[in-house]
Amino acid sequence: MTVYLTDETYFSLVDAIRALRPDPLTEEVDRDEVVTLLGNVGDLWPVTIKPDAER
């Protein structure tokens, strides 16, 4: 499925992803940070957070 975002949302998402920094101990970006970023900046959410009636 192709999803088209507005240019503003798309480039805000790109900038936010580029700004993520890995944890100094694990050297990995926290998964929850990525999920939150996708939701808050791109309004992209997994279907599992929808109420059962809406799935």
All heavy atoms as TSV, in Angstrom:
chain	resi	resn	atom	element	x	y	z
A	1	MET	N	N	0.848	-1.177	0.000
A	1	MET	CA	C	0.000	0.000	0.000
A	1	MET	C	C	0.893	1.240	0.000
A	1	MET	O	O	1.788	1.381	0.829
A	1	MET	CB	C	-0.892	-0.020	1.244
A	1	MET	CG	C	-1.536	1.296	1.510
A	1	MET	SD	S	-2.695	1.389	2.894
A	1	MET	CE	C	-1.785	0.728	4.244
A	2	THR	N	N	0.643	2.099	-0.918
A	2	THR	CA	C	1.376	3.360	-0.999
A	2	THR	C	C	0.638	4.410	-0.194
A	2	THR	O	O	-0.580	4.518	-0.270
A	2	THR	CB	C	1.479	3.824	-2.459
A	2	THR	OG1	O	2.147	2.806	-3.204
A	2	THR	CG2	C	2.231	5.131	-2.571
A	3	VAL	N	N	1.402	5.162	0.593
A	3	VAL	CA	C	0.833	6.245	1.386
A	3	VAL	C	C	1.545	7.524	0.982
A	3	VAL	O	O	2.785	7.569	0.946
A	3	VAL	CB	C	1.021	6.003	2.904
A	3	VAL	CG1	C	0.539	7.185	3.708
A	3	VAL	CG2	C	0.331	4.717	3.325
A	4	TYR	N	N	0.782	8.548	0.663
A	4	TYR	CA	C	1.357	9.844	0.301
A	4	TYR	C	C	1.124	10.824	1.446
A	4	TYR	O	O	0.003	10.982	1.900
A	4	TYR	CB	C	0.714	10.379	-0.981
A	4	TYR	CG	C	1.045	9.528	-2.186
A	4	TYR	CD1	C	0.189	8.524	-2.593
A	4	TYR	CD2	C	2.227	9.729	-2.882
A	4	TYR	CE1	C	0.500	7.727	-3.692
A	4	TYR	CE2	C	2.548	8.948	-3.979
A	4	TYR	CZ	C	1.677	7.942	-4.375
A	4	TYR	OH	O	1.997	7.169	-5.454
A	5	LEU	N	N	2.187	11.440	1.886
A	5	LEU	CA	C	2.128	12.453	2.924
A	5	LEU	C	C	2.311	13.818	2.277
A	5	LEU	O	O	2.914	13.928	1.207
A	5	LEU	CB	C	3.241	12.225	3.950
A	5	LEU	CG	C	3.290	10.851	4.623
A	5	LEU	CD1	C	4.557	10.724	5.452
A	5	LEU	CD2	C	2.065	10.626	5.475
A	6	THR	N	N	1.842	14.855	2.947
A	6	THR	CA	C	2.143	16.191	2.445
A	6	THR	C	C	3.656	16.380	2.491
A	6	THR	O	O	4.356	15.723	3.274
A	6	THR	CB	C	1.481	17.288	3.297
A	6	THR	OG1	O	2.045	17.244	4.613
A	6	THR	CG2	C	-0.035	17.118	3.366
A	7	ASP	N	N	4.167	17.262	1.658
A	7	ASP	CA	C	5.608	17.526	1.679
A	7	ASP	C	C	6.051	17.978	3.061
A	7	ASP	O	O	7.112	17.565	3.550
A	7	ASP	CB	C	5.980	18.591	0.646
A	7	ASP	CG	C	5.941	18.065	-0.784
A	7	ASP	OD1	O	5.780	16.840	-0.974
A	7	ASP	OD2	O	6.067	18.887	-1.700
A	8	GLU	N	N	5.255	18.809	3.705
A	8	GLU	CA	C	5.603	19.302	5.041
A	8	GLU	C	C	5.739	18.150	6.030
A	8	GLU	O	O	6.716	18.066	6.769
A	8	GLU	CB	C	4.547	20.293	5.524
A	8	GLU	CG	C	4.834	20.836	6.905
A	8	GLU	CD	C	3.755	21.787	7.417
A	8	GLU	OE1	O	2.767	22.026	6.695
A	8	GLU	OE2	O	3.930	22.277	8.531
A	9	THR	N	N	4.770	17.251	6.051
A	9	THR	CA	C	4.820	16.107	6.966
A	9	THR	C	C	5.975	15.190	6.613
A	9	THR	O	O	6.724	14.743	7.490
A	9	THR	CB	C	3.498	15.322	6.928
A	9	THR	OG1	O	2.439	16.195	7.336
A	9	THR	CG2	C	3.537	14.117	7.848
A	10	TYR	N	N	6.138	14.926	5.336
A	10	TYR	CA	C	7.193	14.030	4.888
A	10	TYR	C	C	8.571	14.528	5.326
A	10	TYR	O	O	9.359	13.787	5.915
A	10	TYR	CB	C	7.130	13.876	3.363
A	10	TYR	CG	C	8.179	12.958	2.806
A	10	TYR	CD1	C	8.005	11.587	2.818
A	10	TYR	CD2	C	9.373	13.467	2.270
A	10	TYR	CE1	C	8.972	10.732	2.317
A	10	TYR	CE2	C	10.340	12.623	1.763
A	10	TYR	CZ	C	10.134	11.257	1.787
A	10	TYR	OH	O	11.099	10.427	1.295
A	11	PHE	N	N	8.865	15.799	5.041
A	11	PHE	CA	C	10.189	16.322	5.376
A	11	PHE	C	C	10.363	16.545	6.879
A	11	PHE	O	O	11.474	16.424	7.395
A	11	PHE	CB	C	10.505	17.568	4.552
A	11	PHE	CG	C	10.748	17.230	3.109
A	11	PHE	CD1	C	9.872	17.644	2.121
A	11	PHE	CD2	C	11.841	16.453	2.743
A	11	PHE	CE1	C	10.088	17.306	0.794
A	11	PHE	CE2	C	12.063	16.105	1.420
A	11	PHE	CZ	C	11.182	16.524	0.441
A	12	SER	N	N	9.280	16.803	7.593
A	12	SER	CA	C	9.355	16.860	9.060
A	12	SER	C	C	9.711	15.488	9.609
A	12	SER	O	O	10.503	15.364	10.545
A	12	SER	CB	C	8.026	17.320	9.651
A	12	SER	OG	O	7.779	18.662	9.338
A	13	LEU	N	N	9.125	14.458	9.025
A	13	LEU	CA	C	9.422	13.089	9.439
A	13	LEU	C	C	10.875	12.731	9.129
A	13	LEU	O	O	11.579	12.168	9.974
A	13	LEU	CB	C	8.458	12.133	8.739
A	13	LEU	CG	C	8.419	10.692	9.189
A	13	LEU	CD1	C	8.151	10.571	10.683
A	13	LEU	CD2	C	7.346	9.938	8.406
A	14	VAL	N	N	11.333	13.085	7.946
A	14	VAL	CA	C	12.727	12.833	7.571
A	14	VAL	C	C	13.678	13.540	8.535
A	14	VAL	O	O	14.641	12.937	9.041
A	14	VAL	CB	C	12.998	13.282	6.119
A	14	VAL	CG1	C	14.488	13.296	5.810
A	14	VAL	CG2	C	12.261	12.383	5.141
A	15	ASP	N	N	13.415	14.794	8.831
A	15	ASP	CA	C	14.276	15.542	9.755
A	15	ASP	C	C	14.258	14.941	11.155
A	15	ASP	O	O	15.295	14.847	11.819
A	15	ASP	CB	C	13.852	17.010	9.816
A	15	ASP	CG	C	14.151	17.756	8.527
A	15	ASP	OD1	O	14.980	17.272	7.719
A	15	ASP	OD2	O	13.533	18.818	8.319
A	16	ALA	N	N	13.080	14.516	11.610
A	16	ALA	CA	C	12.974	13.921	12.947
A	16	ALA	C	C	13.721	12.594	13.010
A	16	ALA	O	O	14.395	12.299	14.008
A	16	ALA	CB	C	11.505	13.727	13.315
A	17	ILE	N	N	13.651	11.806	11.957
A	17	ILE	CA	C	14.389	10.530	11.924
A	17	ILE	C	C	15.887	10.795	11.932
A	17	ILE	O	O	16.646	10.137	12.656
A	17	ILE	CB	C	13.978	9.695	10.696
A	17	ILE	CG1	C	12.538	9.189	10.867
A	17	ILE	CG2	C	14.935	8.523	10.486
A	17	ILE	CD1	C	11.941	8.575	9.611
A	18	ARG	N	N	16.317	11.769	11.160
A	18	ARG	CA	C	17.740	12.102	11.115
A	18	ARG	C	C	18.258	12.590	12.468
A	18	ARG	O	O	19.443	12.433	12.785
A	18	ARG	CB	C	18.014	13.161	10.056
A	18	ARG	CG	C	17.805	12.637	8.645
A	18	ARG	CD	C	18.127	13.685	7.603
A	18	ARG	NE	N	19.555	14.004	7.661
A	18	ARG	CZ	C	20.041	15.239	7.525
A	18	ARG	NH1	N	19.234	16.257	7.318
A	18	ARG	NH2	N	21.328	15.450	7.580
A	19	ALA	N	N	17.384	13.178	13.276
A	19	ALA	CA	C	17.792	13.726	14.567
A	19	ALA	C	C	17.882	12.663	15.664
A	19	ALA	O	O	18.433	12.934	16.733
A	19	ALA	CB	C	16.819	14.825	14.994
A	20	LEU	N	N	17.351	11.474	15.416
A	20	LEU	CA	C	17.428	10.418	16.427
A	20	LEU	C	C	18.884	10.044	16.665
A	20	LEU	O	O	19.678	9.948	15.729
A	20	LEU	CB	C	16.659	9.172	15.975
A	20	LEU	CG	C	15.146	9.281	15.937
A	20	LEU	CD1	C	14.549	8.027	15.300
A	20	LEU	CD2	C	14.585	9.474	17.337
A	21	ARG	N	N	19.218	9.845	17.917
A	21	ARG	CA	C	20.589	9.471	18.270
A	21	ARG	C	C	20.547	8.157	19.051
A	21	ARG	O	O	19.683	7.959	19.894
A	21	ARG	CB	C	21.244	10.552	19.128
A	21	ARG	CG	C	21.412	11.874	18.403
A	21	ARG	CD	C	22.426	11.742	17.271
A	21	ARG	NE	N	22.528	12.961	16.484
A	21	ARG	CZ	C	22.155	13.062	15.217
A	21	ARG	NH1	N	21.633	12.037	14.590
A	21	ARG	NH2	N	22.305	14.187	14.558
A	22	PRO	N	N	21.499	7.279	18.781
A	22	PRO	CA	C	21.530	6.009	19.498
A	22	PRO	C	C	21.906	6.192	20.967
A	22	PRO	O	O	22.589	7.144	21.334
A	22	PRO	CB	C	22.593	5.198	18.764
A	22	PRO	CG	C	23.401	6.169	18.000
A	22	PRO	CD	C	22.546	7.380	17.785
A	23	ASP	N	N	21.431	5.272	21.762
A	23	ASP	CA	C	21.790	5.222	23.174
A	23	ASP	C	C	23.290	4.961	23.262
A	23	ASP	O	O	23.814	4.075	22.574
A	23	ASP	CB	C	21.008	4.092	23.846
A	23	ASP	CG	C	21.314	3.970	25.312
A	23	ASP	OD1	O	22.380	3.398	25.648
A	23	ASP	OD2	O	20.508	4.426	26.135
A	24	PRO	N	N	24.016	5.689	24.098
A	24	PRO	CA	C	25.476	5.500	24.165
A	24	PRO	C	C	25.888	4.113	24.660
A	24	PRO	O	O	26.956	3.624	24.307
A	24	PRO	CB	C	25.954	6.587	25.120
A	24	PRO	CG	C	24.756	7.250	25.674
A	24	PRO	CD	C	23.555	6.778	24.929
A	25	LEU	N	N	25.044	3.476	25.455
A	25	LEU	CA	C	25.398	2.154	25.978
A	25	LEU	C	C	25.091	1.035	24.987
A	25	LEU	O	O	25.891	0.116	24.801
A	25	LEU	CB	C	24.665	1.886	27.300
A	25	LEU	CG	C	25.003	2.848	28.444
A	25	LEU	CD1	C	24.151	2.544	29.660
A	25	LEU	CD2	C	26.479	2.771	28.787
A	26	THR	N	N	23.927	1.085	24.364
A	26	THR	CA	C	23.530	0.016	23.444
A	26	THR	C	C	23.905	0.314	21.998
A	26	THR	O	O	23.925	-0.582	21.161
A	26	THR	CB	C	22.002	-0.216	23.497
A	26	THR	OG1	O	21.342	0.957	23.010
A	26	THR	CG2	C	21.547	-0.549	24.902
A	27	GLU	N	N	24.186	1.575	21.711
A	27	GLU	CA	C	24.490	2.041	20.356
A	27	GLU	C	C	23.328	1.797	19.394
A	27	GLU	O	O	23.519	1.659	18.190
A	27	GLU	CB	C	25.784	1.417	19.834
A	27	GLU	CG	C	26.990	1.804	20.664
A	27	GLU	CD	C	28.284	1.242	20.125
A	27	GLU	OE1	O	28.270	0.530	19.100
A	27	GLU	OE2	O	29.325	1.519	20.729
A	28	GLU	N	N	22.109	1.733	19.930
A	28	GLU	CA	C	20.907	1.549	19.122
A	28	GLU	C	C	19.915	2.662	19.432
A	28	GLU	O	O	19.870	3.181	20.539
A	28	GLU	CB	C	20.250	0.204	19.425
A	28	GLU	CG	C	21.093	-0.987	19.014
A	28	GLU	CD	C	20.406	-2.310	19.281
A	28	GLU	OE1	O	19.233	-2.311	19.703
A	28	GLU	OE2	O	21.048	-3.338	19.061
A	29	VAL	N	N	19.114	2.992	18.430
A	29	VAL	CA	C	18.018	3.930	18.630
A	29	VAL	C	C	16.875	3.139	19.262
A	29	VAL	O	O	16.557	2.034	18.820
A	29	VAL	CB	C	17.565	4.551	17.285
A	29	VAL	CG1	C	16.323	5.389	17.468
A	29	VAL	CG2	C	18.697	5.372	16.695
A	30	ASP	N	N	16.287	3.701	20.293
A	30	ASP	CA	C	15.204	3.029	21.002
A	30	ASP	C	C	13.983	2.874	20.101
A	30	ASP	O	O	13.538	3.838	19.457
A	30	ASP	CB	C	14.832	3.832	22.256
A	30	ASP	CG	C	13.793	3.149	23.092
A	30	ASP	OD1	O	14.118	2.139	23.730
A	30	ASP	OD2	O	12.637	3.623	23.084
A	31	ARG	N	N	13.441	1.675	20.032
A	31	ARG	CA	C	12.283	1.390	19.179
A	31	ARG	C	C	11.090	2.268	19.534
A	31	ARG	O	O	10.365	2.750	18.650
A	31	ARG	CB	C	11.912	-0.083	19.304
A	31	ARG	CG	C	10.777	-0.473	18.405
A	31	ARG	CD	C	10.492	-1.949	18.504
A	31	ARG	NE	N	9.535	-2.307	17.472
A	31	ARG	CZ	C	8.611	-3.205	17.629
A	31	ARG	NH1	N	8.529	-3.892	18.742
A	31	ARG	NH2	N	7.776	-3.481	16.657
A	32	ASP	N	N	10.858	2.476	20.817
A	32	ASP	CA	C	9.731	3.299	21.244
A	32	ASP	C	C	9.870	4.740	20.747
A	32	ASP	O	O	8.870	5.398	20.444
A	32	ASP	CB	C	9.574	3.286	22.762
A	32	ASP	CG	C	9.098	1.940	23.283
A	32	ASP	OD1	O	8.513	1.159	22.488
A	32	ASP	OD2	O	9.294	1.660	24.475
A	33	GLU	N	N	11.107	5.243	20.653
A	33	GLU	CA	C	11.319	6.586	20.115
A	33	GLU	C	C	10.898	6.649	18.651
A	33	GLU	O	O	10.297	7.625	18.210
A	33	GLU	CB	C	12.790	6.991	20.224
A	33	GLU	CG	C	13.237	7.366	21.615
A	33	GLU	CD	C	14.658	7.873	21.600
A	33	GLU	OE1	O	14.914	8.904	20.938
A	33	GLU	OE2	O	15.509	7.248	22.241
A	34	VAL	N	N	11.217	5.599	17.903
A	34	VAL	CA	C	10.845	5.552	16.490
A	34	VAL	C	C	9.328	5.485	16.346
A	34	VAL	O	O	8.735	6.202	15.547
A	34	VAL	CB	C	11.516	4.361	15.778
A	34	VAL	CG1	C	11.046	4.256	14.336
A	34	VAL	CG2	C	13.033	4.479	15.846
A	35	VAL	N	N	8.688	4.629	17.137
A	35	VAL	CA	C	7.229	4.482	17.091
A	35	VAL	C	C	6.553	5.810	17.431
A	35	VAL	O	O	5.632	6.249	16.734
A	35	VAL	CB	C	6.768	3.364	18.054
A	35	VAL	CG1	C	5.258	3.362	18.212
A	35	VAL	CG2	C	7.255	2.010	17.569
A	36	THR	N	N	7.019	6.458	18.478
A	36	THR	CA	C	6.452	7.743	18.890
A	36	THR	C	C	6.654	8.797	17.811
A	36	THR	O	O	5.748	9.555	17.485
A	36	THR	CB	C	7.079	8.195	20.216
A	36	THR	OG1	O	6.823	7.203	21.209
A	36	THR	CG2	C	6.521	9.521	20.677
A	37	LEU	N	N	7.839	8.821	17.233
A	37	LEU	CA	C	8.138	9.772	16.172
A	37	LEU	C	C	7.219	9.547	14.971
A	37	LEU	O	O	6.638	10.492	14.434
A	37	LEU	CB	C	9.599	9.601	15.761
A	37	LEU	CG	C	10.142	10.526	14.707
A	37	LEU	CD1	C	11.610	10.779	14.969
A	37	LEU	CD2	C	9.960	9.959	13.336
A	38	LEU	N	N	7.079	8.315	14.530
A	38	LEU	CA	C	6.206	8.023	13.389
A	38	LEU	C	C	4.771	8.459	13.661
A	38	LEU	O	O	4.096	8.999	12.785
A	38	LEU	CB	C	6.240	6.532	13.054
A	38	LEU	CG	C	7.534	6.007	12.458
A	38	LEU	CD1	C	7.481	4.484	12.345
A	38	LEU	CD2	C	7.811	6.635	11.114
A	39	GLY	N	N	4.307	8.244	14.886
A	39	GLY	CA	C	2.948	8.625	15.236
A	39	GLY	C	C	2.768	10.122	15.379
A	39	GLY	O	O	1.852	10.706	14.796
A	40	ASN	N	N	3.652	10.743	16.129
A	40	ASN	CA	C	3.486	12.174	16.415
A	40	ASN	C	C	3.813	13.073	15.229
A	40	ASN	O	O	3.151	14.090	15.025
A	40	ASN	CB	C	4.347	12.573	17.619
A	40	ASN	CG	C	3.825	11.990	18.914
A	40	ASN	OD1	O	2.666	11.614	19.026
A	40	ASN	ND2	N	4.692	11.902	19.894
A	41	VAL	N	N	4.823	12.712	14.459
A	41	VAL	CA	C	5.226	13.562	13.335
A	41	VAL	C	C	4.490	13.163	12.053
A	41	VAL	O	O	3.990	14.009	11.331
A	41	VAL	CB	C	6.758	13.510	13.119
A	41	VAL	CG1	C	7.163	14.324	11.908
A	41	VAL	CG2	C	7.496	13.996	14.362
A	42	GLY	N	N	4.433	11.857	11.775
A	42	GLY	CA	C	3.860	11.401	10.518
A	42	GLY	C	C	2.416	10.955	10.600
A	42	GLY	O	O	1.806	10.649	9.591
A	43	ASP	N	N	1.867	10.912	11.826
A	43	ASP	CA	C	0.509	10.405	12.046
A	43	ASP	C	C	0.360	9.005	11.457
A	43	ASP	O	O	-0.657	8.667	10.860
A	43	ASP	CB	C	-0.540	11.362	11.478
A	43	ASP	CG	C	-1.909	11.152	12.110
A	43	ASP	OD1	O	-1.981	10.583	13.212
A	43	ASP	OD2	O	-2.915	11.539	11.487
A	44	LEU	N	N	1.410	8.200	11.623
A	44	LEU	CA	C	1.435	6.806	11.164
A	44	LEU	C	C	1.392	5.907	12.387
A	44	LEU	O	O	2.276	5.961	13.240
A	44	LEU	CB	C	2.713	6.533	10.360
A	44	LEU	CG	C	2.927	7.402	9.135
A	44	LEU	CD1	C	4.336	7.213	8.593
A	44	LEU	CD2	C	1.894	7.090	8.068
A	45	TRP	N	N	0.370	5.069	12.461
A	45	TRP	CA	C	0.153	4.231	13.635
A	45	TRP	C	C	-0.103	2.789	13.223
A	45	TRP	O	O	-0.708	2.553	12.172
A	45	TRP	CB	C	-1.040	4.752	14.432
A	45	TRP	CG	C	-0.891	6.168	14.857
A	45	TRP	CD1	C	-1.393	7.269	14.237
A	45	TRP	CD2	C	-0.157	6.648	15.984
A	45	TRP	NE1	N	-1.019	8.415	14.919
A	45	TRP	CE2	C	-0.262	8.052	15.988
A	45	TRP	CE3	C	0.583	6.033	16.992
A	45	TRP	CZ2	C	0.340	8.844	16.962
A	45	TRP	CZ3	C	1.172	6.824	17.953
A	45	TRP	CH2	C	1.048	8.211	17.939
A	46	PRO	N	N	0.288	1.825	14.052
A	46	PRO	CA	C	-0.025	0.429	13.741
A	46	PRO	C	C	-1.514	0.162	13.965
A	46	PRO	O	O	-2.143	0.775	14.834
A	46	PRO	CB	C	0.831	-0.363	14.732
A	46	PRO	CG	C	1.074	0.563	15.869
A	46	PRO	CD	C	1.069	1.954	15.278
A	47	VAL	N	N	-2.062	-0.722	13.168
A	47	VAL	CA	C	-3.489	-1.040	13.263
A	47	VAL	C	C	-3.840	-1.607	14.643
A	47	VAL	O	O	-4.973	-1.484	15.094
A	47	VAL	CB	C	-3.918	-1.993	12.121
A	47	VAL	CG1	C	-3.360	-3.391	12.328
A	47	VAL	CG2	C	-5.412	-2.010	11.953
A	48	THR	N	N	-2.869	-2.180	15.324
A	48	THR	CA	C	-3.138	-2.805	16.625
A	48	THR	C	C	-3.563	-1.814	17.699
A	48	THR	O	O	-4.101	-2.222	18.721
A	48	THR	CB	C	-1.901	-3.576	17.132
A	48	THR	OG1	O	-0.766	-2.703	17.125
A	48	THR	CG2	C	-1.624	-4.781	16.256
A	49	ILE	N	N	-3.356	-0.511	17.485
A	49	ILE	CA	C	-3.792	0.444	18.507
A	49	ILE	C	C	-5.237	0.896	18.307
A	49	ILE	O	O	-5.796	1.561	19.156
A	49	ILE	CB	C	-2.859	1.672	18.609
A	49	ILE	CG1	C	-2.994	2.564	17.379
A	49	ILE	CG2	C	-1.440	1.261	18.879
A	49	ILE	CD1	C	-2.420	3.954	17.585
A	50	LYS	N	N	-5.842	0.505	17.175
A	50	LYS	CA	C	-7.221	0.873	16.929
A	50	LYS	C	C	-8.145	0.011	17.805
A	50	LYS	O	O	-7.878	-1.171	18.022
A	50	LYS	CB	C	-7.587	0.642	15.459
A	50	LYS	CG	C	-6.928	1.613	14.508
A	50	LYS	CD	C	-7.250	1.278	13.081
A	50	LYS	CE	C	-8.626	1.777	12.718
A	50	LYS	NZ	N	-8.918	1.622	11.287
A	51	PRO	N	N	-9.233	0.586	18.269
A	51	PRO	CA	C	-10.204	-0.229	18.999
A	51	PRO	C	C	-10.709	-1.365	18.089
A	51	PRO	O	O	-10.793	-1.218	16.876
A	51	PRO	CB	C	-11.328	0.745	19.315
A	51	PRO	CG	C	-10.704	2.106	19.235
A	51	PRO	CD	C	-9.615	1.991	18.209
A	52	ASP	N	N	-11.057	-2.487	18.702
A	52	ASP	CA	C	-11.498	-3.663	17.948
A	52	ASP	C	C	-12.635	-3.355	16.981
A	52	ASP	O	O	-12.688	-3.894	15.880
A	52	ASP	CB	C	-11.933	-4.788	18.898
A	52	ASP	CG	C	-10.750	-5.427	19.611
A	52	ASP	OD1	O	-9.633	-5.330	19.095
A	52	ASP	OD2	O	-10.962	-6.010	20.682
A	53	ALA	N	N	-13.543	-2.476	17.358
A	53	ALA	CA	C	-14.687	-2.153	16.529
A	53	ALA	C	C	-14.287	-1.463	15.231
A	53	ALA	O	O	-15.030	-1.495	14.253
A	53	ALA	CB	C	-15.659	-1.275	17.300
A	54	GLU	N	N	-13.108	-0.853	15.198
A	54	GLU	CA	C	-12.668	-0.109	14.018
A	54	GLU	C	C	-11.741	-0.914	13.110
A	54	GLU	O	O	-11.389	-0.464	12.046
A	54	GLU	CB	C	-11.952	1.175	14.443
A	54	GLU	CG	C	-12.868	2.170	15.139
A	54	GLU	CD	C	-12.108	3.430	15.529
A	54	GLU	OE1	O	-11.100	3.754	14.882
A	54	GLU	OE2	O	-12.545	4.077	16.502
A	55	ARG	N	N	-11.338	-2.103	13.548
A	55	ARG	CA	C	-10.398	-2.900	12.745
A	55	ARG	C	C	-11.091	-3.596	11.619
A	55	ARG	O	O	-12.144	-3.990	11.555
A	55	ARG	CB	C	-9.704	-3.935	13.613
A	55	ARG	CG	C	-8.677	-3.323	14.520
A	55	ARG	CD	C	-7.851	-4.382	15.155
A	55	ARG	NE	N	-7.353	-3.850	16.420
A	55	ARG	CZ	C	-6.777	-4.562	17.334
A	55	ARG	NH1	N	-6.618	-5.847	17.181
A	55	ARG	NH2	N	-6.331	-4.032	18.417
